[in-house]
Amino acid sequence: MIKAFRGELLHFLADPAKGSLEQSYQYFTDGLLVIKDGLVASVGEASTLAATLEPDVEIKHYPQGLIIPGFIDTHVHYPQTEMIASYGEQLLEWLDNYTFPAEREFCNFEHGQRVAQFFIEQLLEAGTTTALVFGTVHKESVDAFFSVAQQHKLRMICGKVLMDQNCPDYLQDSAESGYNDSKALIEKWHQVDRLQYAITPRFAPTCSTEQLQKAGQLLAEYPSVYLHTHLSENKDEIAWVKQLFPNTDGYLDVYDQSQLLGKRSVFAHGVHLHDSECQRLGETHSSIAFCPSSNLFLGSGLFNLKQAQQFDITVGVGSDIGAGTTFSMLSTLNEGYKTQQLRGDKLSPFQSFYLATLGGAKALDLEGTIGNFTTGAEADFIVLDYHATPLMSRRMEHCKTLTEKLFILSMLGDERHVLATYIMGECVFNTQDKT
């Protein structure tokens, strides 16, 4: 079945920070996106492409918005949805006081399904169509999440947390049980429909060397799965890692010694990295999830994007719900811009939207599958509304360039500015649903 969508249209072909900015994206003031059986068939000028369509193909026109690929969230915790915005702590205390008690409930499959349904609705309303998601230590949490994501036909990645030390007894597994549970979940869910699995050590302090080595064993046995964990988020955390693993050369080396780095390895945060660690991340093609909302909320620090770029590290953007305080990738880009300002660096609006779309796809090793409108890509896309709020509408009246439009979207935009969300060419959310 062929569908077509007309309007102002933008997608990225390459990283704007590398090479020519003009060659890094395609932009059409009056574009046409043609979809066949849920996949991108073509994209281009409406005046040219419309003439190639059969007369019976209906064209959906969005005259006052911007059509872009769906946002990609490269680090988020669905079990933390209901304890978002918990007051007053930094990372380690926040985990003990809020996160761990909330995650205890996910031993119950039905509870997990209820939260997963709400979580996914929030993502879609915010324009996020793919996410790399933490479950809890319970197998049931992953079964619940995948069962809901499958019903919505989403491309989602999730994994069971591995955690066998320095955590409450009620959330503790063992190296062996974590391996066995993860293996069973991989066999059940990985590459079923649009679902993929991530081996998920919570972070080095809660994992014994034996457990990390078991995670490395799983990666070797199932090379198409992901590795998803945290890295160098908080200075106290880094000092704790040094005490726990004295025979390693820093935080990243804890994971490296267990063979956990690679093209499908995504490390959340990376706020306090040494150049040698960045070099190792770059040469192993490992990725970082940049989570500015969370880093600011917990007072963790300011991610050094320029350092990551110097070492050719692939970077995506993560909301990191529930330390992050918004599902909106537009609001997250707002925070990201401000973190770089505080570092004395600039984050251009082109770079922001690249990181939230094609950059995220590259971080998840899914370039060509999602993230832009190349032929054959899955047709997950959103429509952003320039006039959803009076303030943005008024501000847009004074815009003269695409750069200005993108910057205003990333500074003033939030969930309200997502007019519609499409999955495989099918509308799954539009603002009329909320009225």
C-alpha positions, -999 to +999 in steps of 0.1 A: +000+000+000+013+034-010+009+066+012+023+101+007+028+129+031+034+165+020+049+194+039+082+210+050+106+181+054+140+176+069+163+146+075+200+140+079+224+120+058+255+125+079+269+142+110+269+180+106+300+182+128+320+163+101+325+177+066+301+199+048+270+211+067+251+215+035+257+179+025+247+165+059+210+170+054+182+173+029+156+200+034+125+206+013+103+236+019+075+217+001+085+181+002+069+147-003+075+115+016+063+084-002+058+052+018+051+017+005+041-011+029+055+008+059+089+016+044+102+048+028+099+045-010+112+080-019+115+116-007+119+148-026+103+179-040+065+176-040+063+192-074+083+164-089+073+133-069+036+140-068+034+136-106+048+100-103+020+088-080-010+069-092-042+091-092-057+071-063-029+077-039-041+101-012-016+128-001-018+139+035-008+175+036+008+192+067+011+229+056+022+244+089+047+220+104+079+201+099+081+164+090+112+147+104+122+111+114+109+100+148+131+109+178+154+081+192+160+079+229+192+061+235+189+058+273+157+056+294+143+036+324+107+027+320+104+014+356+112+048+369+083+065+352+063+068+384+091+082+405+102+109+381+110+143+398+120+128+432+136+156+452+169+164+465+196+138+460+226+130+438+230+097+421+239+072+447+215+085+474+188+089+447+191+052+438+188+041+474+160+064+484+138+064+453+148+041+425+153+008+441+120+008+461+101+017+429+118-011+409+108-036+435+072-036+422+082-049+388+083-085+399+046-083+390+040-087+353+007-069+353+022-039+371+050-038+345+024-039+317+004-010+331+036+012+335+049+001+301+016+011+284+017+046+300+054+049+293+050+041+256+021+065+253+042+092+267+070+085+243+047+085+213+031+118+224+066+133+227+075+121+192+099+093+203+095+062+181+125+041+193+142+038+227+169+018+244+152+009+276+163-004+311+140-030+327+145-041+363+163-072+377+130-091+372+124-111+340+088-101+343+097-064+337+111-072+303+083-096+293+058-069+302+076-041+283+081-062+251+045-075+252+033-039+251+059-026+226+050-056+203+013-046+203+022-011+192+045-025+164+075-005+177+112-008+172+123-011+208+153-024+227+152-035+263+170-058+288+168-072+323+191-055+348+221-075+361+229-067+397+245-091+422+261-068+448+258-035+465+220-034+461+190-043+482+184-081+487+151-078+470+167-066+437+197-089+437+203-117+412+235-138+409+260-141+381+245-174+371+208-165+374+214-133+356+231-151+328+203-177+326+175-152+327+191-130+301+197-160+278+160-170+281+148-135+273+172-132+243+158-165+230+122-154+235+123-118+223+155-108+204+147-099+167+110-109+172+091-084+150+108-051+157+121-059+191+158-063+201+175-073+234+201-055+254+224-072+280+220-047+309+245-046+338+232-017+359+266-003+365+300-015+377+294-010+414+264-034+414+280-061+393+307-085+404+336-093+381+320-127+376+287-112+365+304-088+341+323-117+326+290-136+322+276-105+304+307-107+281+300-144+275+264-136+264+277-109+240+300-135+225+272-160+222+247-135+208+267-109+188+236-091+174+223-081+209+232-049+226+252-040+258+236-012+278+249+003+310+261+034+328+296+050+328+313+078+346+281+097+356+290+110+390+323+117+408+314+097+439+304+068+417+338+069+399+356+069+432+336+039+444+344+020+412+381+027+418+378+012+453+358-019+441+380-026+411+416-016+421+432-038+395+417-019+366+428+012+347+397+033+354+359+029+351+358+020+314+385-006+318+362-025+342+339-031+313+367-035+288+383-064+308+350-083+304+348-077+267+318-054+269+329-027+244+318-028+208+296-014+180+264-023+198+275-012+233+259+020+246+272+037+277+250+062+293+264+096+305+302+095+302+303+129+319+338+125+334+359+107+309+397+108+304+411+112+269+424+076+270+389+063+278+375+084+249+401+069+226+391+034+236+354+041+231+361+055+197+384+027+185+359+000+196+330+019+180+312+021+213+285+048+218+276+073+245+241+084+254+242+121+262+216+127+290+216+164+298+183+166+317+194+139+341+229+152+344+216+186+354+188+173+377+212+151+397+240+176+396+263+150+379+282+174+356+283+187+320+290+162+292+319+171+270+305+167+235+335+183+219+358+157+235+336+129+223+336+143+188+374+147+188+377+109+194+351+101+169+327+086+194+291+080+182+267+100+204+230+098+208+206+116+232+189+100+261+160+113+283+171+091+312+137+090+327+133+091+358+164+111+367+157+130+335+126+152+340+110+151+305+100+126+279+103+153+253+133+152+231+128+188+222+130+198+259+161+175+262+178+193+234+171+225+252+190+212+282+217+199+260+223+233+245+226+249+279+251+223+292+274+231+263+270+268+269+281+263+304+312+245+291+319+274+268+310+254+237+282+257+211+256+231+202+242+241+168+205+233+161+215+211+132+237+191+155+209+188+181+184+174+156+210+151+141+218+137+175+181+131+182+175+113+149+202+098+127+228+102+155+207+080+177+202+055+149+240+053+145+245+049+182+221+019+181+238+005+150+205+010+131+215+034+104+195+026+073+168+010+094+156+041+113+167+077+118+163+092+083+143+089+051+167+068+030+149+044+007+139+012+025+141+027+060+112+020+083+087+049+081+087+061+117+083+098+116+067+128+133+052+162+124+063+192+145+038+220+148+053+255+145+020+270+158+011+248+188+016+276+213+011+313+209+047+321+219+063+298+193+039+309+166+047+345+173+084+339+174+083+319+141+069+350+124+104+366+127+123+336+114+143+339+082+163+307+081+160+270+088+187+274+115+164+298+133+134+275+130+153+245+144+167+265+172+133+278+182+119+243+181+146+231+204+144+260+228+106+265+230+094+231+220+080+202+241+053+176+238+027+202+227+046+207+195+043+172+183+013+173+159+014+136+149+035+105+153+036+077+127+049+042+131+056+023+098+035+048+080+005+045+104-007+074+126-005+063+162-009+097+178-022+131+168-032+161+188-068+155+182-065+124+203-060+146+233-091+168+228 
